[in-house]
Amino acid sequence: MTAAPESVPSGISRAPGPALPDRAAVQRRTVRVLMSAQVVIGIGMGAVLSSGGLLIEHLTGSEAAAGFATTLITLGAALLSVPLAALSRSRGRRAGLGTGWLVASAGALTVLAGAALRWAPLALAGMLLLGSGTAANLQSRYAATDLAEKEGRARALSLVVWAATAGAVLGPNLSGPGAAVARPLGLPDEAGTFVFSAVAFLAGAAVIRARLRPDPLLLAARLETAAEPARRAPFLTRMSGALRHVAASPSALTGLTALVLGHAVMVSVMTMTPVHLAHHGASLSVVGLTISLHIAGMYALSPLVGKAADRIGRVPVILAGQVLFVAATLLAGTAGSRQWAVAAGLFLLGVAWSCATVAGSTLLSESVDARHRPEVQGASDTLMNLVGAAGGALSGAFVAFSGYGGLNAAAAVLVLPVSGCALYFALRRR
């Protein structure tokens, strides 16, 4: 009896024997779907970044406590990166990304409950859950590289980063409409934007669940399994081997260092910028505009960053990012009450982060064996968010003791290890 032919998903072509996927077609579809999800997800994350610290300061009356909003979001991302990577490894990117954004939506609702009850610990617990959104955002950029060819890998990654621009720039500017939504609900003005965040995360999860077919990570695993039998081992065992793999590769270490410390610089400075502006008389609209410019710097130029990383190399772009970090912290740290200077510094800070993240992520991903990539990606996101959380936690106390300028000066020091690793790797290659 002849078996019925296996149905073939869209984008999959038939070949003699087992069905072989049209890798390029699936890759194009994957990037389009990821970009469409990032447009709406960007609204959720942008709204959170502009209002989280101000809401916690409102609930606690403490400037130092304001830094814990972003800190807990970053810590939540660190704690959830590995479980989401494990879920992606076993069930695909649809499961990992969709679950991450569903948990983030629950976090936004928890923050709203804490704001309604005027109970800061509950709002802070919601911030921790919101970190799931950051973890999923970071892993979505890797999803764009699952099926990408090497010469276009940085560009594919950067397009997904870039797609968040519209939503991420709009999100912080929802402070005014958010206040209008909050008042009838009996919430503080700063809490209103979390309503938009909850809806945005749900919408992003729905896009991924419905449209990310075939799943890029599962399809990549099929292709690799066809060439080489898959190795089955517990996830943590594979992660331990993956980290040893990174430690043995100077290029992977360079990419990881750029990712981790670049994120720490960005988070520590960005966390206290809304509070700094508010203390110098800036309105919620001005704070929202400043964070929008910062997020535009992070995302809007990322296709150009990706193109540069593909053309001139990953390391030169990483080094350019370190120069921009210094310029950004110098401009913002000496701005004082000049709101335009703070905004300009935050924009440069975002561009520097884009250089470090796009080039660093691409260098790290391509420097490790394909079998280790999901584990390395999860571990790198965990490390960058743990270090970012530490920077955010220390930023409030740092400003309290040495001012906003002192915080920027301390953050600028972190470019030294990255520059040293990048230069060492470049010289070793020569």
Secondary structure, 3 states (H helix, E strand, C coil): CCCCCCCCCCCEECCCCCCEECHHHHHHHHHHHHHHHHHHHHHHHHHHHHHHHHHHHHHHCCHHHHHHHHHHHHHHHHHHHHHHHHHHHHHCHHHHHHHHHHHHHHHHHHHHHHHHHCCHHHHHHHHHHHHHHHHHHHHHHHHCCCCCCHHHHHHHHHHHHHHCHHHHHHHHHHHHHHHHHHHHHCCCHHHCHHHHHHHHHHHHHHHHHHHCCCCHHHHHHHHHHHHCCCCCCCHHHHHHHHHHHHHCCHHHHHHHHHHHHHHHHHHHHHHHHHHHHHHCCCCHHHHHHHHHHHHHHHHCCHHHHHHHHHHHCHHHHHHHHHHHHHHHHHHHHCCCCCHHHHHHHHHHHHHHHHHHHHHHHHHHHHCCCHHHHHHHHHHHHHHHHHHHHHHHHHHHHHHHHHHHHHHHHHHHCCHHHHHHHHHHHHHHHC
